[in-house]
């Protein structure tokens, strides 16, 4: 049988592109340093960020970043050496990040909620020389310190760079909320000390090239111990340019994006911070998006034009008292990614805000954006949209062969945004790539006739019931429509009769719901083998820092309980 001709080679999705989007990007600034310094020069008086009601201009942000870079260089930081940042979305985060890059360093972002063991593993794997850490989490660093090969800790405070209001914020954090636990960190200094030194001893930024490393961006670890994706300057700069081209009509005027997604996660980093810097926009930083009441209070006090989030965040806000009374007249664009957006959540969001959720798709290994829906759609599509400019996709069978158009297979990606490999793991890098240079995402997808890509599910999370494929996303989407279901996650568990069977974890709304009601509801839309036989009721579901439900954790818990 002759091999199937590649149906994706001609990029059929280009015919459905928005009129302003082109097939290829033109990368005028191939390093993130060039992107940042260009915006500081062009938009000095525009606000680059807003935090706790205080704005910071591009000119001020540029000055602080230069000071951070100068301090690092004075400490002997060499080009290519790694610097860790362990902080939520605070005003100091962008200054530190761009400071590290201007010094020729490599940023490795750390989840502030890490345990000492998780922190130790990432720091030592990355070989970080310095760590910038918010004082609320310094006790974790102190506990891991004896086992980490890190040189010095620089301690951030939540109100850093926010002037007089910042002093009040720091006082409340430490003495009212008592958010800072006791710690001992030999040789550590406060951020303001490093900043003051840097401002007094400014040095020229280090010249970097497109193929220099910008980030060691560790994967979420939802399938095991996290690996460091090596993202070059040109990888991330290309992805930012791809996003800028896609949203060009929306970014002709300055935009302000609600930035609740953590900037230490690749989605928030690129789609919010770096994208706004590229276009001269502003990030409305949300330090603690889990505080929904505080989040809504911030939204009530600030105007904004764009919103970014994941399914769980959209669901939590749409459910929250007071959210529907907010003013949405300036809101023009809402983007979702990180996990599948459920139709029920998208419909409720549109009913409240009047804006459709524009779903996209990406991974740490792809900087992250691979696909996104057209920004002018009026209704949620249930797909991840079209491959962004300069991107090729191919859908492959398990043996690596190309599947016919319309059939499901593993989504594989090639483009300038694809990582250079996994840090220190050549075998895993080779295993992640096809023989012809496509990155294997591990996600199952299919292409629709108009060129949109529909994500089916994670390849490793597919449930095999008596030889039939069951995808958790499909089952979750059905159950999420039940009026008494607040959150839902579905896993596959061993079953003596069918090999595996779907198990649903439910966070019910007030009033509750029974397994029998859910089973009957599911059977109206799902065939029998897709319908969960077992239902577990929980108050909460385990989530990653960006809000993605961790099915792996649920499966491990379920199997432990059933032993």
JOQUIFEN-V141980 format. One record per backbone hydrogen bond with DSSP energy under -0.5 kcal/mol. CO is the residue of the C=O (numbers start at 1). NH is the residue of the N-H. Records with the same first field share a line. If there is no record, write none. Layout:
CO = NH / NH
//
This chain:
5 = 7
6 = 9
8 = 11
11 = 14
12 = 15
13 = 16
14 = 17
18 = 21
23 = 390
25 = 27
26 = 28
28 = 30
31 = 35
32 = 36
33 = 37
34 = 38
35 = 39
36 = 40
37 = 41
38 = 42
39 = 43
43 = 46 / 58
44 = 59
46 = 58
48 = 283
49 = 56
50 = 285
51 = 54
54 = 51
56 = 48 / 49
57 = 61
58 = 62
59 = 63
60 = 64
61 = 65
62 = 66
63 = 67
64 = 68
65 = 69
66 = 70
67 = 71
68 = 72
69 = 73
70 = 74
71 = 75
72 = 77
73 = 76
78 = 81
81 = 106
82 = 129 / 130
83 = 108
84 = 132
85 = 110
86 = 134
88 = 90
90 = 93 / 94
91 = 95
92 = 96
93 = 97
94 = 98
95 = 99
96 = 100
97 = 101
98 = 102
99 = 103
100 = 105
101 = 104
102 = 206
104 = 80
106 = 83
107 = 216
108 = 85
111 = 114
115 = 119
116 = 120
117 = 121
118 = 122
119 = 123
120 = 124
121 = 125
122 = 126
123 = 127 / 128
127 = 82
129 = 151 / 152
130 = 84
131 = 133 / 154
132 = 86
133 = 156
134 = 137
135 = 138
137 = 140 / 141
138 = 142
139 = 143
140 = 144
141 = 145
144 = 147 / 148
145 = 148
148 = 150
152 = 131
153 = 155 / 189
154 = 133 / 156
155 = 191
156 = 135
157 = 160
159 = 162
162 = 165 / 166
163 = 167
164 = 168
165 = 169
166 = 170
167 = 171
168 = 172
169 = 173
170 = 174
171 = 175 / 176
172 = 176 / 177
173 = 179
179 = 181
185 = 188
189 = 155
190 = 193 / 194
191 = 195
192 = 196
193 = 197
194 = 198
195 = 199
196 = 200
197 = 201
209 = 212
210 = 234
212 = 233
214 = 107
215 = 217 / 231
216 = 218
217 = 229
221 = 224
227 = 219 / 229
228 = 230 / 423
229 = 217 / 231
230 = 232 / 420 / 421
231 = 214 / 215
232 = 236
233 = 237
234 = 238
235 = 239
236 = 240
237 = 241
238 = 242
239 = 243
240 = 244
241 = 245
242 = 246
243 = 247
245 = 248
247 = 250 / 251
248 = 251
249 = 252
255 = 282
256 = 305 / 306
257 = 259 / 284
258 = 260 / 308
259 = 286
262 = 265 / 268
265 = 269
266 = 270
267 = 271 / 272
268 = 272 / 273
269 = 274
270 = 275
272 = 276
273 = 277
274 = 278
275 = 279
276 = 280 / 281
277 = 280
282 = 257 / 284
283 = 50 / 285
284 = 259
285 = 52 / 287
288 = 291
290 = 292
291 = 295
292 = 296
293 = 297
294 = 298
295 = 299
296 = 300
297 = 301
298 = 301 / 302
305 = 332 / 333
306 = 258
307 = 335
308 = 260
309 = 337
310 = 313 / 314
311 = 315
312 = 316
313 = 317
314 = 318
315 = 319
316 = 320
317 = 320
320 = 323 / 324
322 = 325
323 = 326
326 = 328
328 = 331
333 = 307
334 = 358
335 = 309
336 = 360
342 = 346
343 = 347
344 = 348
345 = 349
346 = 350
347 = 351
348 = 352
349 = 353
350 = 354
356 = 334 / 358
357 = 359
358 = 336
359 = 373
361 = 370 / 371
363 = 366 / 368
364 = 367
365 = 419
368 = 363
370 = 388
371 = 361
372 = 386
374 = 377
385 = 453
386 = 372
388 = 391
390 = 416
392 = 414
394 = 396 / 412
395 = 403
396 = 410
397 = 400
401 = 397
404 = 407
409 = 445
410 = 396
411 = 441
412 = 394
413 = 439
414 = 392
415 = 418
421 = 230
422 = 425
425 = 429
426 = 430
427 = 431
428 = 432
429 = 432
430 = 433
432 = 440
434 = 437
438 = 434
439 = 413 / 441
442 = 459 / 460
443 = 411
444 = 456 / 457
445 = 409
446 = 454
448 = 451
452 = 448 / 454
453 = 384 / 385 / 455
454 = 446
457 = 444
458 = 461 / 462
459 = 462
463 = 465 / 470
464 = 466
465 = 468
468 = 465
470 = 463 / 472
471 = 474 / 475
472 = 476
473 = 477
474 = 478
475 = 479
476 = 480
478 = 481
479 = 482
482 = 485
484 = 486 / 509
487 = 507
489 = 505
491 = 503
493 = 501
495 = 499
498 = 466 / 500
499 = 495
501 = 493
502 = 533 / 534
503 = 491
504 = 506 / 536
505 = 489
506 = 508 / 538
507 = 486 / 487
509 = 512
514 = 518
515 = 519
516 = 520
517 = 521
518 = 522
519 = 523
520 = 524
521 = 524
522 = 525 / 526
527 = 530 / 531
528 = 531
534 = 504
536 = 506
542 = 550
544 = 547
548 = 544
549 = 551
550 = 554
551 = 555
552 = 556
553 = 557
554 = 558
555 = 559
556 = 560
557 = 561
558 = 562
559 = 563
560 = 563
//
